[in-house]
């Protein structure tokens, strides 16, 4: 008989730096009396992240959702934006908040990213951009998407919320497309409590992002466009500077944990992992399995509920599909027959507990529970 965990095991846990280090940095903020509006901590973090992520231009934003909204606004988009239904709500919501229409494209059955082979069929005279998501940190087919965008004169934005540090053949994921958004929410590998960033290769675009995140202000006496308040404050930046010191150690811990999960579950009939590409440096953001009810004997939902009985709280990322939300379900692109793969996958995917301090013993016990089912 397998005993329950005494304390709840959650799907993730925020990466926190030593409290003393964070406190010392906050004391610096206190002394400066500069707590927002591009303060010293903000400036240092922006430079360090730009170097860490190997990108040319980086703008810190107060959260990932606002960053996506600003990205869409900065590119002066009109009409329709092709995106994926298998993502967090923020992705299509950012499109809608900009007065644009999301058009959902089905996903690839292996990577779970937008299926680049199905994008062109959705392009109309109203299409202005593609907003693709690197789901669970797995890169999209960036080369094919780039070719489609060039052919049809479309902008490309990548939602890289899960892709902090992801690289393809040594090239940062942030160097593809017109812009990439990173999320620094507390649940992410790297966090600033709440926060995010936009990266781009065009310095003029960077300048526009800076204006848009600060009310459209160009100078002390010039407001040149309609902007918003997307500024990251000094307390968020201070947290980010200390968390960044811990990221590589955390990434290595997660790699060890991932290997244990693979050793414990990879041979189980009906359980599969998201395929990994040897050319890709993983973000180590999530540990995701797919459960085939016919082969495993229980559905994903049944496994999810059974784990809770043992005090293990996994997550059904991303359930339900965005295309099934009431605000999007009436769209032509939301019809289930057009999103056959996504509607199947959304009932199979389960994110298991995955963070550096979880420990091998806990992972083996979670795996044992799943095998026992």
C-alpha positions as CSV (number, residue, x, y, z in Angstrom):
1,X,0.0,0.0,0.0
2,X,1.3,3.5,-0.9
3,X,0.9,6.1,1.8
4,X,-0.3,9.6,1.0
5,X,2.1,12.5,1.1
6,X,1.9,14.2,4.5
7,X,2.1,17.7,2.9
8,X,0.6,18.6,-0.5
9,X,2.9,18.2,-3.5
10,X,2.0,20.9,-6.0
11,X,2.8,21.1,-9.7
12,X,5.4,23.8,-9.2
13,X,7.0,26.0,-6.5
14,X,8.5,29.5,-7.0
15,X,12.2,29.7,-7.3
16,X,13.2,31.9,-4.4
17,X,16.7,33.4,-3.7
18,X,18.3,33.4,-0.2
19,X,16.2,35.9,1.8
20,X,19.2,37.8,3.0
21,X,20.4,38.5,-0.6
22,X,17.0,39.8,-1.6
23,X,16.8,41.9,1.6
24,X,20.1,43.5,0.9
25,X,19.0,44.5,-2.6
26,X,15.8,45.9,-1.2
27,X,17.8,48.0,1.2
28,X,19.6,49.5,-1.8
29,X,16.2,50.4,-3.3
30,X,15.2,52.0,0.0
31,X,18.3,54.1,0.1
32,X,17.8,55.3,-3.5
33,X,14.1,56.1,-2.9
34,X,13.6,55.2,-6.6
35,X,11.0,52.5,-6.6
36,X,9.7,52.5,-10.2
37,X,10.1,54.3,-13.5
38,X,13.3,52.7,-14.9
39,X,15.3,52.6,-11.6
40,X,18.7,51.2,-11.1
41,X,17.6,47.6,-10.4
42,X,15.5,47.7,-13.6
43,X,18.4,49.0,-15.7
44,X,20.8,46.3,-14.3
45,X,18.3,43.5,-14.8
46,X,17.5,44.5,-18.3
47,X,21.1,44.3,-19.3
48,X,21.8,41.0,-17.5
49,X,18.7,39.4,-19.1
50,X,19.7,40.7,-22.6
51,X,23.0,39.0,-22.2
52,X,21.6,35.8,-20.6
53,X,19.0,35.4,-23.3
54,X,21.4,36.3,-26.1
55,X,19.1,38.9,-27.7
56,X,19.7,42.4,-29.1
57,X,16.9,44.4,-27.5
58,X,15.0,43.6,-24.4
59,X,12.3,45.7,-22.6
60,X,11.1,44.7,-19.2
61,X,7.3,44.7,-18.6
62,X,5.2,44.4,-15.5
63,X,3.7,41.0,-16.6
64,X,3.5,38.7,-19.6
65,X,0.0,39.5,-20.6
66,X,0.6,43.3,-20.8
67,X,3.7,42.4,-22.8
68,X,1.7,40.5,-25.4
69,X,-0.8,43.4,-25.6
70,X,2.0,45.9,-26.2
71,X,3.6,43.6,-28.8
72,X,0.5,43.4,-30.8
73,X,-0.1,47.2,-30.5
74,X,3.5,48.0,-31.4
75,X,3.2,46.2,-34.7
76,X,0.2,48.2,-35.8
77,X,-1.8,45.1,-36.6
78,X,-5.3,45.0,-38.1
79,X,-7.9,42.4,-38.7
80,X,-7.1,38.8,-37.9
81,X,-4.2,37.0,-36.0
82,X,-3.7,33.3,-36.5
83,X,-2.9,31.5,-33.2
84,X,-3.2,28.3,-31.3
85,X,-6.2,27.1,-29.2
86,X,-3.8,25.0,-27.0
87,X,-2.4,27.8,-24.8
88,X,-3.1,29.9,-21.7
89,X,-6.0,32.3,-21.9
90,X,-3.6,35.3,-22.1
91,X,-2.6,34.5,-25.7
92,X,-6.0,35.0,-27.4
93,X,-7.1,37.5,-24.9
94,X,-4.2,39.8,-25.8
95,X,-5.4,39.6,-29.4
96,X,-9.0,40.5,-28.5
97,X,-8.0,43.3,-26.2
98,X,-6.3,44.9,-29.2
99,X,-9.5,44.8,-31.2
100,X,-8.2,42.0,-33.3
101,X,-9.8,38.7,-34.2
102,X,-8.1,35.4,-33.1
103,X,-8.2,32.7,-35.7
104,X,-7.4,29.3,-34.3
105,X,-5.2,26.8,-36.1
106,X,-4.9,23.1,-35.1
107,X,-1.8,21.8,-33.4
108,X,0.9,19.3,-34.2
109,X,0.2,16.0,-32.6
110,X,3.8,15.5,-31.4
111,X,5.1,19.0,-30.3
112,X,1.7,20.3,-29.4
113,X,2.6,23.6,-31.0
114,X,0.7,25.3,-33.8
115,X,0.8,23.1,-36.9
116,X,2.8,25.2,-39.4
117,X,1.4,23.0,-42.2
118,X,-2.1,24.2,-41.5
119,X,-1.4,28.0,-41.2
120,X,-1.6,28.9,-44.9
121,X,-5.1,27.6,-45.3
122,X,-6.3,30.1,-42.7
123,X,-4.7,33.2,-44.2
124,X,-7.2,35.7,-45.7
125,X,-7.0,39.3,-46.8
126,X,-7.7,40.2,-43.1
127,X,-4.8,38.3,-41.7
128,X,-2.0,40.5,-40.4
129,X,0.0,38.3,-38.1
130,X,0.8,34.9,-36.6
131,X,1.0,34.6,-32.8
132,X,2.6,31.2,-32.1
133,X,3.3,29.7,-28.7
134,X,6.4,27.6,-27.8
135,X,4.2,25.2,-25.7
136,X,6.0,23.8,-22.7
137,X,9.2,25.4,-24.0
138,X,9.3,23.2,-27.1
139,X,10.2,25.5,-30.1
140,X,7.7,26.0,-32.9
141,X,8.7,25.2,-36.5
142,X,10.2,28.6,-36.7
143,X,11.8,28.2,-40.1
144,X,8.5,27.2,-41.8
145,X,6.6,29.9,-40.0
146,X,9.1,32.5,-41.2
147,X,8.7,31.4,-44.8
148,X,4.9,31.6,-44.6
149,X,5.2,35.1,-43.0
150,X,7.6,36.3,-45.7
151,X,5.4,34.9,-48.5
152,X,2.2,36.6,-47.2
153,X,3.8,39.7,-45.6
154,X,2.7,38.8,-42.1
155,X,4.2,39.8,-38.7
156,X,5.3,37.0,-36.4
157,X,5.0,37.2,-32.6
158,X,6.1,34.3,-30.4
159,X,4.6,33.7,-26.9
160,X,7.7,32.4,-25.2
161,X,6.2,32.2,-21.7
162,X,7.6,28.7,-21.2
163,X,10.8,29.2,-23.2
164,X,13.2,31.1,-20.9
165,X,16.7,30.1,-22.0
166,X,15.4,27.8,-24.8
167,X,17.8,27.7,-27.8
168,X,17.9,26.0,-31.2
169,X,21.5,25.0,-32.3
170,X,22.8,27.7,-29.9
171,X,20.5,30.4,-31.2
172,X,18.2,32.0,-28.6
173,X,14.5,31.4,-29.2
174,X,14.1,35.2,-28.8
175,X,15.9,35.9,-32.1
176,X,13.1,34.5,-34.2
177,X,10.1,36.4,-35.6
178,X,9.4,40.1,-35.1
179,X,9.1,39.8,-31.4
180,X,9.1,37.3,-28.5
181,X,7.3,37.6,-25.2
182,X,8.8,36.1,-22.0
183,X,6.8,35.6,-18.8
184,X,8.4,36.0,-15.4
185,X,5.4,35.0,-13.4
186,X,6.0,33.2,-10.1
187,X,5.3,29.8,-11.7
188,X,8.0,30.2,-14.3
189,X,11.6,28.9,-14.1
190,X,12.8,32.5,-13.8
191,X,10.5,34.9,-12.0
192,X,10.3,38.5,-10.9
193,X,7.2,37.6,-8.8
194,X,5.1,39.0,-11.6
195,X,6.7,40.3,-14.8
196,X,7.7,39.7,-18.4
197,X,9.7,41.1,-21.2
198,X,9.6,41.7,-25.0
199,X,12.6,41.1,-27.2
200,X,13.1,42.2,-30.8
201,X,15.9,42.8,-33.3
202,X,14.7,46.2,-34.4
203,X,15.9,49.1,-32.3
204,X,13.0,51.4,-33.6
205,X,10.6,48.7,-32.5
206,X,12.3,48.7,-29.1
207,X,11.9,52.5,-28.8
208,X,8.2,52.1,-29.6
209,X,7.7,49.4,-27.0
210,X,9.4,51.7,-24.4
211,X,6.9,54.5,-25.3
212,X,3.8,52.2,-25.3
213,X,4.7,50.7,-21.8
214,X,4.9,54.3,-20.4
215,X,1.6,55.9,-21.5
216,X,2.9,56.8,-25.0
217,X,5.3,59.4,-23.5
218,X,8.2,60.4,-25.7
219,X,9.7,63.1,-23.4
220,X,8.7,65.1,-20.4
221,X,6.5,67.3,-22.6
222,X,5.5,64.9,-25.4
223,X,2.9,62.2,-25.4
224,X,2.9,60.9,-29.0
225,X,0.6,57.9,-28.9
226,X,-1.9,55.9,-26.9
227,X,0.1,53.8,-24.4
228,X,-0.5,52.0,-21.2
229,X,1.3,51.4,-17.9
230,X,3.5,48.4,-18.4
231,X,6.5,49.4,-16.3
232,X,8.3,46.9,-14.1
233,X,9.0,48.3,-10.6
234,X,12.2,48.1,-8.6
235,X,11.0,45.4,-6.2
236,X,10.2,43.0,-9.1
237,X,13.6,43.8,-10.7
238,X,15.4,43.2,-7.5
239,X,13.8,39.8,-7.1
240,X,14.7,39.0,-10.7
241,X,18.4,39.9,-10.2
242,X,18.7,37.5,-7.3
243,X,16.6,34.7,-8.9
244,X,18.7,34.9,-12.0
245,X,21.7,33.8,-9.9
246,X,19.8,30.6,-9.0
247,X,18.5,29.7,-12.5
248,X,21.3,27.4,-13.8
249,X,21.4,25.5,-10.5
250,X,17.7,25.1,-10.7
251,X,17.8,24.0,-14.3
252,X,20.3,21.2,-13.5
253,X,18.2,20.0,-10.6
254,X,15.2,19.8,-12.9
255,X,17.1,17.9,-15.5
256,X,17.9,15.2,-12.8
257,X,14.2,15.1,-11.8
258,X,13.1,14.8,-15.4
259,X,15.5,11.8,-15.9
260,X,14.0,10.1,-12.9
261,X,10.4,10.5,-14.3
262,X,11.6,9.1,-17.6
263,X,13.2,6.1,-16.0
264,X,10.1,5.4,-13.9
265,X,7.4,6.0,-16.5
266,X,8.7,5.9,-20.0
267,X,8.1,2.1,-20.4
268,X,4.5,2.3,-19.1
269,X,2.0,1.4,-21.9
270,X,-0.3,4.4,-22.5
271,X,2.1,7.1,-21.1
272,X,4.2,9.2,-23.4
273,X,6.4,12.2,-23.0
274,X,6.7,15.3,-25.3
275,X,9.5,14.4,-27.7
276,X,12.8,16.3,-27.3
277,X,15.1,17.5,-30.0
278,X,18.8,17.0,-29.4
279,X,19.4,20.4,-31.1
280,X,17.3,22.2,-28.6
281,X,18.4,23.5,-25.2
282,X,15.3,22.9,-23.0
283,X,13.9,25.6,-20.7
284,X,13.1,22.8,-18.2
285,X,9.8,24.6,-17.5
286,X,7.3,21.8,-17.2
287,X,7.3,18.0,-16.9
288,X,4.4,16.8,-19.1
289,X,3.0,13.4,-19.9
290,X,0.2,12.3,-22.2
291,X,-2.2,9.6,-21.1
292,X,-3.9,7.3,-23.6
293,X,-7.0,5.9,-21.9
294,X,-7.3,2.9,-24.2
295,X,-3.7,1.7,-23.5
296,X,-3.3,2.9,-19.9
297,X,-6.7,1.9,-18.6
298,X,-7.6,5.2,-17.0
299,X,-8.3,8.6,-18.5
300,X,-6.2,11.7,-17.8
301,X,-9.0,13.1,-15.7
302,X,-9.1,9.9,-13.7
303,X,-5.4,9.9,-13.0
304,X,-5.6,13.6,-12.1
305,X,-8.3,12.9,-9.5
306,X,-6.5,9.8,-8.2
307,X,-3.3,11.7,-7.6
308,X,-5.2,14.2,-5.5
309,X,-6.2,11.4,-3.2
310,X,-2.5,11.0,-2.4
311,X,-2.1,14.7,-1.9
312,X,-0.4,15.2,-5.3
313,X,-1.7,18.2,-7.3
314,X,-1.0,18.0,-11.0
315,X,-2.4,20.3,-13.6
316,X,-4.4,19.8,-16.8
317,X,-2.5,22.3,-18.9
318,X,-4.2,23.6,-21.1
319,X,-7.8,22.6,-20.3
320,X,-10.2,23.6,-21.6
321,X,-9.0,24.8,-25.1
322,X,-9.2,28.5,-25.6
323,X,-11.5,27.8,-28.6
324,X,-14.0,26.3,-26.3
325,X,-14.3,29.4,-24.0
326,X,-17.7,31.0,-24.4
327,X,-16.1,34.2,-25.7
328,X,-14.5,32.3,-28.6
329,X,-16.7,29.2,-29.2
330,X,-18.8,30.9,-31.8
331,X,-15.8,31.7,-34.1
332,X,-15.7,29.7,-37.3
333,X,-12.1,28.6,-36.5
334,X,-13.3,27.2,-33.2
335,X,-15.3,24.3,-34.7
336,X,-14.1,21.0,-33.3
337,X,-13.8,19.4,-36.7
338,X,-11.2,22.1,-37.6
339,X,-9.3,21.5,-34.4
340,X,-9.4,17.7,-34.2
341,X,-5.9,17.2,-32.8
342,X,-6.2,19.9,-30.2
343,X,-9.5,18.6,-29.0
344,X,-8.0,15.1,-28.6
345,X,-4.7,16.3,-27.0
346,X,-6.4,18.6,-24.4
347,X,-7.9,15.5,-22.8
348,X,-4.6,13.6,-22.6
349,X,-2.0,16.1,-21.2
350,X,-1.0,16.2,-17.6
351,X,1.7,18.4,-16.0
352,X,3.3,16.6,-13.1
353,X,5.1,18.2,-10.1
354,X,8.4,19.6,-11.3
355,X,10.7,21.9,-9.4
356,X,14.3,21.7,-8.1
357,X,13.6,20.9,-4.5
358,X,11.1,18.1,-5.2
359,X,13.7,15.3,-4.7
360,X,14.2,11.9,-6.3
361,X,12.3,10.1,-3.5
362,X,9.2,12.2,-4.1
363,X,9.4,11.7,-7.8
364,X,9.8,7.9,-7.5
365,X,6.8,7.8,-5.2
366,X,4.6,9.9,-7.5
367,X,5.7,7.6,-10.4
368,X,4.9,4.6,-8.3
369,X,1.4,5.9,-7.6
370,X,0.8,6.4,-11.3
371,X,2.1,2.9,-12.1
372,X,-0.2,1.4,-9.4
373,X,-3.2,2.9,-11.2
